[in-house]
């Protein structure tokens, strides 16, 4: 199982960790996504988007329509949330050939 750690850290802290990992030559397990401010975290991770992420974890690739059914929401609003999460780096955009599907990171 993959682990995603979400936190609030300064750019300097992120850069320092990157440089330390580079110098050590160590590969860290898991994925970390840092926000610069708590306000930005709350702006990107709304309650609805967090519920969407939770419902998709471990489910594998699926269409936006199926994701909307899963969370009991309108397809258009789920598509909008998916686009915002892809833009934020919390979801991966599907390959062009499979454009109806989305994947959690």
N, C-alpha and C positions, 0 to 999 in steps of 0.2 A: 504494500500500500504506500502511495506517495503522501508526503506530508507537506502542507503549505502553511508557512508561518507568516502571519500578517502583523505588522507592528508600525509604530511611529518612531522614526529616527531622522536625525539631521543628515544632510548630504555628506557632511564631513565624517560622520560615523560610518555611513555606508562605504565611502571611499577608503576609510582606514581599514575596514574589514576586508574589502577587496584586495588592497595592497598586501595585507598580512597573508591572505590566502595565496596570492601570487608568489610572494616570497617563500612561503612554506612549501608551495607546490602541492598543497592538499586540496582534494576535491571534497566539498561539503555535501552531505546528503540532504535531500529535501529541497524545497524551494522556499525562498523568502521574498516577500513583497513588502517593501517599506514605503510608508507615506511620510511626507515632510511635516505635516501638521495633523492633529486630531480632526480638525474641521474638514480637511481634504479627504481623510478616511471616511468620515460620515457622509460627505457629499457623494463619494463613489459607491460606498457600500451601504445603500439604503436598506431598510428592513426587507423590502421586496426582493432586492438583488441578493441579499444574504440568504433568504429562503430559497431562491432559485439555485444558488450555488450548492446549498445543502441538499436539495432534492436531486441534483445531477451528479453529486459525488458518487463515484463507483458505478454509475449507470452506463457508461460508455457513450459513444457518439449517438446523437438522436436529433431529430428534426426540431425546429423551433415550435412547430405545432404540437408535437408530443411533449415538449418541455412545458408548454402552456397548459396542456391538459393535466400534466403532473402536478402543477402548482395551482390549478384552478383559476387561471387568469386569461385575459384576452391575448390573442396571438400578437397583436400590434404592440402592446405594452411590453410583452416578454421579448419581442424582437428588439425593441428599443433598449431594454435592459441588457440583452445579450451584446448588442453593439457597444454599449458603454463599458461592459466588462471586458470585451475584447480590446477596446481602445486603452483601457487601464492595464492590460496585460494579465488579467485574472482568468481569462478564457482564451482558447486558441481559435483562430479563424480556421474554418475547414478548407481543405484543398478545393480549388475551383471546380473540379469534377464532382465533388460531393457538397456543393454549396448549400444544400438543404439541411446539412447536419452541423452540429456544434459539439465541442469537446471541452470538458473542464481541464484545467491545467494539470 
